[in-house]
Amino acid sequence: MSRIEIVVVDGERFEVRRQAGTYHLTWLTGPNPGYGFSMGSNTGAALEPACLETEIRGFLGQIDPATGYL
């Protein structure tokens, strides 16, 4: 079963769905519906909130402002 939560980083909202050590993040406030990224944990352990925030900031830092995509 997956676990869903909403995370806000720098004013941007992401739906975070965790399933068996994999995290699927959907950018809710982004310009492209359903756009986001996935990441995993080698051990299957839950990631710390600070780690999620770092990964989200990295994702946002790569976004092309003109397109809203990487």
Summary of the structure (lengths in Angstrom):
residues: 70
radius of gyration: 11.9
end to end distance: 29.6
largest distance: 37.0
contacts: 162
relative contact order: 0.21
helix: 20%
strand: 37%
